[in-house]
Each structure stands twice: as structure tokens, then as C-alpha cells.
Amino acid sequence: MIASLALSAFAALGSAPQEPQPIRILVLLGGEHHAYEGNSRLLLTGLGQVGLSFTSEVVRIDDPPTGKPAAEPKTLPSKPDVLKDPELVKKYDVIIQYTQDSYLEKLTSDHVDGLTGFVRGGGGWVGIHCALDTWKSWPEYVEMAGGKFQSHPPYGPLTIQRLAAAQEMGAGLEDFETKDELYHLDDCAADKDLLYAAKSPGDGKLRPVAWTRGYGLGRTFATVLGHGPDSYKHPMFLKMIRSAVEWTARAKSESQCAPIGASFSLFNGRNLDGWTMTGPGRFVVENGALVSQGGMGLLWYSRRSFRDFSLELEWKAERKEANSGVFVRFPMPLTPWTAVNAGYEVQICDTAEAKHNTGSIYSFQAASKMPVKAPGEWNHYRIEVRGQQYTIWINGEKVNEYTGSRSSEGFVGLQNHDDGSKVAFRALRVTELR
């Protein structure tokens, strides 16, 4: 008793440093095809082993018929109405969701609104694997998650590649090998920061594996991994989920976005850090510049997408006929044609026809003039994007103003067109606009 009083008095004087509070986690389970309860036990045990300080409550939100689910006996009670609790955001910091659509028929819009409202109000959400195969007909949920399940190749070995080496929540995370199901997604939102990707064993295309994004006042993280024990026992998978929980939990006290007007370099002049290659050919670094080789491929800045911004860069073509371009506002590219068909290309080619020449919005609108320098000399592009207005300057002269109709957010990238088109790029810098 005396010791307790002494400690209370000591705290009241403000002399004792406050210990960080454990993160309060609500774990949602339910559905078919996975061992939800067994895998969640592996996950929570593993998170403790990798140093996460937390408390947890685990509930099911499904209502399976007798004898179901077939994948694993259900032992936990179903408490879907936890999502309708108006105090949810006060009771928990993060919701980890590991559910699938089966046996959720009795849940209503009030349950989905409770979950999305929790995140909009500043809560964190970590969606694992089949959480992307849940509530696919609810647009608000799909928007929050950043995509929805479409299909997957067979369970098997995967090489998981880091994309965002300097992303805040990704400190200490590395490439790793695991066995899992690589989901292919529909409605894959462009406005998310990609953390991991992998080549699909089904079609060989680079597919998103893990990403973060903001939603209202909250933060979300999602990964397609997590089918079974191979991932839940993997140290790097557990470190990734720990980082996700800690990062999403901080949404209540930190801004989730860089300040408007922030300006930063996309290319460090030394290597391809922050960039990802899709399609044939490559870019190499020569004398502080990105130089195209072969094609047709796409080198894209994969750390984050952009909404309204000004992109400035310098380029130099080896000859007038050299073909390349700068792509803006395209979704994560499964092939180079994703950028062509879903974004806009600011063209580089001094000898092409009007809508395909330097300064044009490729195939949409020709440049009013083409004040380019001779081959072998550096030119300057300024590409300003506000809403659906695209304005282009070449060497300080305005050459194009175009009103578009495609996505209002996406990635930026550079094209390597063919073996005969050697084009170099340097001094790439983005300034975000109001």
C-alpha cells in the first residue's frame, strides 16, 4: 500500500517518464477456405516474438451453418455487432482483419459502415490475404482496402520484392522467399504506396503484394499474403505485419501525408533506388542520368503515386528520331501498356506526326510548337497536372494545354521504346500542388 501511494505521488509530480502504451488490437476472423483461428494464433504469437507491444481481442464475425467451416472447426463465438459499437475507435487502435465472404450474409451496411467509420475516424486497419475477398460488392470497403480479389494461381513458392526502400513503415524490411497464394486484384487503387510486389507464377506479371494508403483520418495496410503457416511463421512476414500495426496505429496523432507544396527528387543520380522496371529492356545509370536501352518497357517511380503536381526533368535524345516519353497518372502497371491505356504520355520524338511528336499528349493533342534543342543537348520539361488540366512547357515555353478525363491520381514513369532510341533523363523533381 505504501509503495503504491509513493508511486502515485511520484507520477503526480511529473517526474516519472510515461511508458508507451500497448497497441490495442481487435482481430476479426471468419469465412471458409482458411484456418482462421489457428493462423491467427500463430500470428499473434509471432508478433510478440518480433517485439510488438499489444493487447488483443479476437472475435469471429461469420455465422456458418452446422458442420461449417470445413477448413477448421469454429470454437470462438460470433460477435459481428462489435463493428456497430459507436465507441469502437475509442476502444481499439488497430483492427486486423482476416476474413472471407463466406457466411457473412447476415451482416448489413451498419457493420461495414462501422468498420470504415472506425478508419475514417483515425483508427488503423491491417487487411490480411482474404480480407481482400470480403465485401467485394461494397465500394467503400474496396476503396479502403485498395483493391479486391479476382483470382489466384496455385499455392507455391514466391519471391517477394521490396519496392519502397525509404518508406516510413518499411524500415528494416527486406526481400524474402515464402510459399503462399498470390492474389490477382480488381479495382486496384492507384493512390497507394506500394511496399512489396512479386512476379505472378500464373502470368509472369509483377503484382502488388503489400501497400499502404490513407483513408479519412486513418491509415490502412493490406497484403495478399497470409494463406497459411508458411507465411505466419516467416520472420519477415511477421516483421512486416508488426510494422503495419505500428504504422497504422500512429494515425491518431500524426499526419498521414506529406505537406502540400512539398518538393523532392525522384532520382538520386547513382542508382535505381525507388524505381521499378516493367516490360522488356531496361534503364541504366550513366554519368548521373537514367539512360534507356531496348524496349518497349516502362521504368516507374514505385514509392508512391501523385495527385496534383508539377514534374520537372531534363532529357537528351541521341538523335531526332529517338522515341521515348514521360507517363503520368497511371495505375500500378502490370505491363507497359497499362501506362499507355490508363495514363497520359508526354511524348518525346522530334520527327513524328503532330499528335505523336515532342510535347504532345500522345494520341490526344499535338504541341503548339516544338522548341527543342539539337540532338545530344539537354532539354527541360515541366509537366503541371491540376485536376484534369495538363500543361506542358519545353525549355521554358508553354507548348500544350489539355483537358483530360482519366484518373486523377497515379504513378509517373519513363519509356524505353526500342533499341534505336537512346534517351537520357536527369534532374527529376516533383512538387505537390494545392
Steps between C-alpha positions, in 0.01 A plus 500: 500500500778742596690415180185562295444841658862593448481410132180701459659806661809461283288486182298800612818709526561427133843353568434149369524451122186354347538153360370447144157345516442162333317523169139386543413257219162358399541189282208411270474142371252305292424326175603185316815359334747598776590397856409839644528419868819296468671748272401795721657325800821459302484866399446639850766275649743603226428871544596469864819320403603782262450760771154648449347634823124442479180374653247316286142385483419235239143460372326328212250696294366209290195279558578161339239221487543179699809310392664805348751641436656194345855633517510518881257444791353822636565541874472875552159666534371727223478865603443700181324780686835609642522696175185695589645625827506884482798497739707271277763761415545578871545135600747387234791647310520248215272239343671198346258340256541140382161413356341372180152556357356158590242501781485879528154522340332627817730800530351828384614841387509601866784251560699615195439865586619431854829364369563770239388765750756369749777566247361831377494609864871435544524125566749271327404207278723206406343273239654157455459274194130416465394829658528602133240229422251653745213742427604534137162650411542784753685789322596673827672189630681434170616861492634473854676171423651623173375210286305174499568135424456386141692169474822329602744248355570183702661518843876486464839669537520879456782752495376812680678817382531825694398805300502791744843492661454829686133472590439592863338175613741288297816555704681169545284310251677305226429268207398151607394159373180330615223268387156653463218593262567812292165669453425677174285807570219704348427866578864543597520859628779716359529724806690259720865465596634164389723320746543155343431335164560158342493346155194283467567132432178511301570766238854622580382856563611711792213506750449706818564307823476765773413868510393789722262788451306764691125477551332795669697571816626142516766286338464163330735218408412197292687192380396216273717262705375293794337182374669266745781424746782546247442875525387522863822334614723705269710761687480761223124459462463551877727806491289641216178457698663645812606807300150525352333491842737760644471729197120486474465550877678837477230652278323654800794726584690547174426636157477225241614712207794715402413871517349652190769688312770250594769467234734205470731324258393173339848395385818505709735497200674180616262203473139393442398528864123563509444395138359177355534363145203347320528341157792442260825694499639703785639829624861536615668781692772678300668821613219584742220436250244227429567366150252285307598171337279271289126485546217548499502530878414732785713621791266638766541669836344240729532662843176694467236640270417867442184706464561868410867574434766664290762263355823651373776309326772526238532268204746450217439298183787345305326573168187679376323172423547367855168407658416520871256669735401598851189330639284650774205386711484132411409212736751235606617367162459128437652567156639816333165534322330577832661843491404549135138399544424643844734799542631775273833510316685825439684398186863527396559454125600795280411342164157347565164629376319772695326303779808282545778757505695655786274698733183324393260316728557179306208423265282766663636847423797637306738759639452857374874522429815298559785717639743213547879513482722302266557128566758448773397815691296507820138617487272593790143374550254643748176300524233652724191300592205658684168319503455401137713785363835399351743781411837436332806727469812423293809705581284763670242533218142385546420250224183317606188541712271199507186407691500130579246252635705215647606428859560792736790318667771255401867426449762666280738316269739509205481302178779303335358457151743295286865413436545799270366756746757600760360773724649623830317658795625688804395759764157345552312694769136506611326787680155422641240767429191622680 
